[in-house]
Amino acid sequence: MGYPKIRIDKAKYRQNIRKMKNLLAPANLSMMAVTKVYCAEAPLIEILNEEHIEFLADSRLDNLKTIETDALKVLLRLPSKSSIEETVRHSDISLNSEWTIIQKLNEAAEKMNKTHKIILMVDIGDLREGVYYSDDFEPLVQSIEALPHIELFGLGTNVTCYGGVLPTSETIGKLNGVVKKVERILGRKIEMVSGGNSSHIPFLSETISPINNLRIGEALVLGRETSYGTTLEGFFDDVFILEAEIIELKEKPSYPEGEIGMNAFGKKPFFKDEGQRKRAIIALGKQDVDHNEIMPCDSSLHPIGSSSDHIIVDVTDAQKQYEVGDILTFKLTYSSILSLMTSPYVGKVYE
Ligand SMILES: *Cc1c(COP(=O)(O)O)cnc(C)c1O
């Protein structure tokens, strides 16, 4: 297989899963392992199965469809009206906030002779999905309870997603209020209270939290929490490594020569004149990844720009004498793993 390719270290992924289980267990939290960043690829799903993760979660039905597991499958994005049947067919649990959709899920589940579990999303201020926490939950909860093929399995919330709101005690207190209210309406305990994502990790020790489940994606692939971006002790940040090949290596001026108009993307570019620089072109581009989201393992290298199929890397400060045909390696961010794993032009190698 040629380049570019992404190397995926299965042992490191497994280690991150085990470490995360060890973090969550003392706080009595179950885990939904979120698989969307790597398009739910089978070799990593296998590891989640071997590690006995109870819930596998993805935002896309196309991914859930391919997952082979005994775990419960969770659809993370609110179901679309146009994909109700597929939702019931390919997920055991879905996250919901719209009555019309929940009603349709009930009808589809009835046709398939199934009970579909839902997690009702509660917005506690981050302003993405969910019923706003101060709204009246009574009519909605009673109506859901009356649907014979829907089980109100849990309440869920999202933080640090759109609004960047942190899961502090004050914010979690709002969720706690809703949980109490809903349990009073139901006359029973709700089985799952699913808190946020990898941003919740620094707040595990917050007292009086009703949360008993977290949905974890980023921390498993990058070994970091996402409230402040700190690396978690004993986790790996290099489960995924990008490799790309140098196809040109030349010394050139850093300021373009001639009158400057628009670039290939319709923007007028800005350049700083830093004299003559040694520049490598690697064979991948905007179609695969944003060059600002890849970090060279050789820290003396600097990706400085890109077009559709070319990324230009400044190699002037490197100790190593690079040559055409050499392979450059990069650590990645959440968004670069996402785009590279989604690109059919990038090879995926599991080791
Ligand atoms: C993607 C997603 C997550 C996982 O978030 P991470 O920051 O990757 O841990 C959790 N919940 C929902 C609803 C998501 O869509």
The ligand as a Tripos MOL2 file, in Angstrom:
@<TRIPOS>MOLECULE
LIG
   15    15     1     0     0
SMALL
NO_CHARGES

@<TRIPOS>ATOM
      1 C1        -19.4710   12.5050   19.5970 C.3       1 LIG1
      2 C2        -20.3530   12.4810   20.7560 C.ar      1 LIG1
      3 C3        -19.8280   12.1710   22.0160 C.ar      1 LIG1
      4 C4        -18.3650   11.8620   22.2600 C.3       1 LIG1
      5 O1        -17.6370   13.0240   22.5080 O.3       1 LIG1
      6 P1        -16.0580   12.9870   22.8250 P.3       1 LIG1
      7 O2        -15.7130   14.4050   23.1260 O.co2     1 LIG1
      8 O3        -15.3900   12.4820   21.5860 O.co2     1 LIG1
      9 O4        -15.8390   12.1020   23.9750 O.co2     1 LIG1
     10 C5        -20.7100   12.1440   23.0650 C.ar      1 LIG1
     11 N1        -22.0220   12.4090   22.9130 N.ar      1 LIG1
     12 C6        -22.5610   12.7200   21.7130 C.ar      1 LIG1
     13 C7        -24.0120   13.0250   21.6070 C.3       1 LIG1
     14 C8        -21.7410   12.7780   20.5970 C.ar      1 LIG1
     15 O5        -22.2690   13.0800   19.3990 O.3       1 LIG1
@<TRIPOS>BOND
     1     1     2 1
     2     2     3 ar
     3     2    14 ar
     4     3     4 1
     5     3    10 ar
     6     4     5 1
     7     5     6 1
     8     6     7 2
     9     6     8 1
    10     6     9 1
    11    10    11 ar
    12    11    12 ar
    13    12    13 1
    14    12    14 ar
    15    14    15 1
@<TRIPOS>SUBSTRUCTURE
     1 LIG1         1 GROUP 0 **** ****
